[in-house]
Amino acid sequence: MIHIVNGDAVGNRLNVEGEVIIWREMYDWGPLHYEWDAADLIGRRAAFFEEQLELPASLFIKTSQEQWKALHRMEKHEEVVLWFEHDRYDQTMLMYLLHELRNSGHRLSMVTLDSHPEVYRFYGMGQLSEEQLLALEKTKKPVTPEQVEEAVEGWRAYASPRLSKLEQWILESVHTLPYLKEAMVSHLDYIPCGDKGLSIVEEWILSYLDGHIRTFYDLLREIQSRRNDGISDFYLSYLLKQLGTLVEVEGALPDFTADRVNPNLTLSSKGKEVLEGKRSRIDIIGLDTWVGGARLYCSKQEIEDDWHVGE
């Protein structure tokens, strides 16, 4: 039996029979395309995270290649148990893995949950003790062919350069995985739109900072309380960098070299204008971001109707 889990916090405490593979990735953000092969996907994402997080590309490539090889050298007779909770961070990873394992011949099982009776404000399996994790193994259920199909089609829609593909998948597909549809609905809140050129989450950020000095981790907790979708400190750091001069940052934002810094944040005068609808973020700072497989970009000189969606 082989167990695949998200993150060291779970993997290091999962005392079960069989091999444990810790999957380290962040498919909830960064460049994606369902047609890229493994080398292209890893290489493009390595360059992106080196630029955004100071995460050395060589380390990202080495880790990604090792876990990809581990995934594809598993014996076909072995059962593969996927341990992933409800949030968008985990569900994007679950989609990817089921997409990769769709024709592997393995018996696929899944341990998944969105709450725990012994944990107040459950965020993820990383909160659980070794004994609590061990007890969860009894809840594993087979992954059905319909669930594999849902994940495969969901990944192709999520990693498509056309945003409409995901919206179409949400509306038209049969959803049998417990939390995937909800996670993808949550993902739509990260798409910039409207006259302000902000996503729903970006507007939350500006609203929370309006008239207040907040710390980075105050903001992270506020967003997590509004939507328990697994947003990480690194992703929030990226969103703040995307907002540029709309937010004033006192010091450095968290990245791979300094993951616990906690700068003060305030809304700038330009951010206030955007929040009040007087100006668009496109006019002030432009836009260049990835949302799933869609790269959205627009210079300051271009109007919102001319946003580009590129691969």
Secondary structure as GFF3:
##gff-version 3
##sequence-region A 1 311
A	DSSP	beta_strand	2	6	.	.	.	ID=ss1
A	DSSP	alpha_helix	8	11	.	.	.	ID=ss2
A	DSSP	beta_strand	19	23	.	.	.	ID=ss3
A	DSSP	alpha_helix	38	53	.	.	.	ID=ss4
A	DSSP	alpha_helix	57	72	.	.	.	ID=ss5
A	DSSP	beta_strand	79	83	.	.	.	ID=ss6
A	DSSP	alpha_helix	88	100	.	.	.	ID=ss7
A	DSSP	beta_strand	107	111	.	.	.	ID=ss8
A	DSSP	three_ten_helix	125	127	.	.	.	ID=ss9
A	DSSP	alpha_helix	130	136	.	.	.	ID=ss10
A	DSSP	three_ten_helix	137	139	.	.	.	ID=ss11
A	DSSP	beta_strand	141	142	.	.	.	ID=ss12
A	DSSP	alpha_helix	145	158	.	.	.	ID=ss13
A	DSSP	alpha_helix	163	172	.	.	.	ID=ss14
A	DSSP	alpha_helix	180	187	.	.	.	ID=ss15
A	DSSP	three_ten_helix	188	190	.	.	.	ID=ss16
A	DSSP	alpha_helix	200	209	.	.	.	ID=ss17
A	DSSP	beta_strand	214	215	.	.	.	ID=ss18
A	DSSP	alpha_helix	216	226	.	.	.	ID=ss19
A	DSSP	alpha_helix	233	243	.	.	.	ID=ss20
A	DSSP	three_ten_helix	244	246	.	.	.	ID=ss21
A	DSSP	beta_strand	247	250	.	.	.	ID=ss22
A	DSSP	beta_strand	264	267	.	.	.	ID=ss23
A	DSSP	alpha_helix	269	275	.	.	.	ID=ss24
A	DSSP	alpha_helix	281	285	.	.	.	ID=ss25
A	DSSP	beta_strand	287	291	.	.	.	ID=ss26
A	DSSP	beta_strand	294	298	.	.	.	ID=ss27
A	DSSP	three_ten_helix	304	306	.	.	.	ID=ss28
A	DSSP	beta_strand	308	310	.	.	.	ID=ss29
###
